[in-house]
Each structure stands twice: as structure tokens, then as C-alpha cells.
Amino acid sequence: MGIAVHPGDIVSPDDNGVMVPKATSGAVVKIAAARDEKETGVIRAPLDGSDIPELSGMKNLRLRRAPASENWW
């Protein structure tokens, strides 16, 4: 079983065999570019001295320590 590929479609031969129809390719490229930009920023941030817990949204996370009597594992 296969899928129809038409002129102008984008085919990315990876493990999943992704195919993007030409009609949606502009939107997909914009989303991919935004994701790439965000990931590049996340990779560079610690190298620039940024606070990793703050970047990840974990800085304000409140964790609860389980009482010793509580078998959580």
C-alpha cells in the first residue's frame, strides 16, 4: 500500500517516510522553521549562562517530598 505523490509535494525519506502535500507545504515549513528556531535557542541558552530551570518552566514548580512512611516506589 502506498500514497500518491504529486509534483511539488515534499518527501522526506526518514524512518517514517513523511510526505507533505504541496497545498500544505507553506504552513508546514513555517511551523518547522519556528520549531527549529526554538530548539536552537534552547540549546544555546545554557551556553550563554541562562538558568535551565527557568527556561524549562520548572523554576516555579513546587515538589512535594513523600513522607518516609509512604511507599511511592
C-alpha positions in Angstrom: 0.0 0.0 0.0 1.3 3.4 -0.8 0.4 7.1 -1.0 0.1 9.3 -4.1 2.9 11.8 -4.6 2.3 14.7 -6.9 4.7 17.3 -8.5 5.5 19.9 -5.9 4.9 17.6 -2.9 7.7 17.4 -0.3 9.0 14.0 0.5 11.4 13.5 3.4 12.7 9.9 3.4 13.2 9.3 7.1 12.2 6.4 9.3 8.5 7.5 9.0 8.6 8.4 5.3 7.0 11.8 5.7 5.2 13.3 2.7 3.8 16.8 2.8 1.3 17.7 0.1 2.1 20.9 -1.9 -1.1 22.6 -0.7 0.0 22.5 3.0 3.8 22.7 2.5 3.9 26.5 3.2 2.3 26.1 6.6 4.5 23.0 7.4 7.7 24.9 6.5 6.7 27.8 8.8 5.9 25.5 11.7 9.2 23.6 11.2 11.2 26.8 11.0 9.6 28.1 14.2 10.4 24.8 16.0 14.0 24.8 14.7 14.4 28.4 16.0 13.0 27.5 19.4 15.2 24.4 19.7 18.3 26.3 18.7 17.6 28.8 21.4 17.1 26.1 24.0 20.4 24.6 23.0 22.3 27.9 23.1 20.7 29.2 26.3 22.8 27.2 28.9 25.9 28.1 26.9 25.0 31.7 27.3 24.5 31.3 31.0 20.8 31.2 31.1 19.0 29.4 34.0 17.9 26.0 32.8 15.1 25.5 35.4 13.7 28.9 34.4 13.9 28.1 30.7 12.1 24.8 31.2 9.3 26.3 33.3 10.4 24.2 36.3 11.7 27.1 38.4 8.2 27.8 39.9 7.3 24.1 40.2 6.6 23.0 43.7 7.6 19.5 44.5 6.3 17.5 47.5 8.6 15.2 49.3 6.9 12.0 50.1 6.9 11.1 53.8 9.2 8.2 54.7 6.2 6.1 55.6 4.7 6.5 52.1 5.8 3.7 49.8 5.7 5.5 46.5 8.0 3.3 44.6 
